Amino acid sequence: MFSIPEQFSNATKANFESQFAIFSSLTNKAFEGVEKLVDLNLTAAKASLEESSVAAKQLLAAKDPQEFFSLAAAQAQPTAEKAIAYGRHLAAIASSTQAEFSKAAETQIAETNRKVISLVDEVSKNAPAGTENAVALLKSTLGNASAGYEQFTKTAKQAGEAIETNLNAAVNQFAAAAAKVTPKK
């Protein structure tokens, strides 16, 4: 049987390891999101350079101003569609990263909470007589902290959903505006 100081020492070590696991997990999720974003931007930049070169050659080859403006107008619709697709892809990356981030945090924090409750239960079994009120207060405090975390998680999920909704609404508004402005093929 472990003594109470030894139990707390083990619990402190386990808590440190758990916090390090949370930090590592969240850092990995953040880097995965950044990697997706960089990949999206590199792909978009490469495609934009290639398309701009082709468009410039076409515009320079125009024989008269009417053909020039006709070519320019024809290029506006595909450009707007690509911007809309980029916005949607960006929103998907942000939403996915936020969801993975939340899931990783929830998993790690739930595990830490389980370990702390287990430690408190173990310590309370070996607690000296007369400390029942202190143990009950500690359990109540842990319960309140857990409830606070659950509320924080719920609020964070709602904020993530609101951001995703707003991004999608902005992209849809841009798409509607672009459809009104650009000529149809």
PEJOZI-V664543 format. One record per backbone hydrogen bond with DSSP energy under -0.5 kcal/mol. NH is the residue of the N-H (numbers start at 0). CO is the residue of the C=O. If there is no record, write none. Layout:
nh->NH co->CO
nh->NH co->CO
This chain:
nh->6 co->2
nh->7 co->3
nh->8 co->4
nh->9 co->5
nh->10 co->6
nh->11 co->7
nh->12 co->8
nh->13 co->9
nh->14 co->10
nh->15 co->11
nh->16 co->12
nh->17 co->13
nh->18 co->14
nh->19 co->15
nh->20 co->16
nh->21 co->17
nh->22 co->18
nh->23 co->19
nh->24 co->20
nh->25 co->21
nh->26 co->22
nh->27 co->23
nh->28 co->24
nh->29 co->25
nh->30 co->26
nh->31 co->27
nh->32 co->28
nh->33 co->29
nh->34 co->30
nh->35 co->31
nh->36 co->32
nh->37 co->33
nh->38 co->34
nh->39 co->35
nh->40 co->36
nh->41 co->37
nh->42 co->38
nh->43 co->39
nh->44 co->40
nh->45 co->41
nh->46 co->42
nh->47 co->43
nh->48 co->44
nh->49 co->45
nh->50 co->46
nh->51 co->47
nh->52 co->48
nh->53 co->49
nh->54 co->50
nh->55 co->51
nh->56 co->52
nh->57 co->53
nh->58 co->54
nh->59 co->55
nh->60 co->56
nh->61 co->58
nh->67 co->63
nh->68 co->64
nh->69 co->65
nh->70 co->66
nh->71 co->67
nh->72 co->68
nh->73 co->69
nh->74 co->70
nh->75 co->71
nh->75 co->72
nh->76 co->72
nh->77 co->73
nh->78 co->74
nh->79 co->75
nh->80 co->76
nh->81 co->77
nh->82 co->78
nh->83 co->79
nh->84 co->80
nh->85 co->81
nh->86 co->82
nh->87 co->83
nh->88 co->84
nh->89 co->85
nh->90 co->86
nh->91 co->87
nh->92 co->88
nh->93 co->89
nh->94 co->90
nh->95 co->91
nh->96 co->92
nh->97 co->93
nh->98 co->94
nh->99 co->95
nh->100 co->96
nh->101 co->97
nh->102 co->98
nh->103 co->99
nh->104 co->100
nh->105 co->101
nh->106 co->102
nh->107 co->103
nh->108 co->104
nh->109 co->105
nh->110 co->106
nh->111 co->107
nh->112 co->108
nh->113 co->109
nh->114 co->110
nh->115 co->111
nh->116 co->112
nh->117 co->113
nh->118 co->114
nh->119 co->115
nh->120 co->116
nh->121 co->117
nh->122 co->118
nh->123 co->119
nh->124 co->120
nh->125 co->121
nh->125 co->122
nh->126 co->122
nh->130 co->127
nh->134 co->130
nh->135 co->131
nh->136 co->132
nh->137 co->133
nh->138 co->134
nh->139 co->135
nh->140 co->136
nh->141 co->137
nh->142 co->138
nh->143 co->139
nh->144 co->140
nh->145 co->141
nh->146 co->142
nh->147 co->143
nh->148 co->144
nh->149 co->145
nh->150 co->146
nh->151 co->147
nh->152 co->148
nh->153 co->149
nh->154 co->150
nh->155 co->151
nh->156 co->152
nh->157 co->153
nh->158 co->154
nh->159 co->155
nh->160 co->156
nh->161 co->157
nh->162 co->158
nh->163 co->159
nh->164 co->160
nh->165 co->161
nh->166 co->162
nh->167 co->163
nh->168 co->164
nh->169 co->165
nh->170 co->166
nh->171 co->167
nh->172 co->168
nh->173 co->169
nh->174 co->170
nh->175 co->171
nh->176 co->172
nh->177 co->173
nh->178 co->174
nh->179 co->175
nh->180 co->176
nh->181 co->177
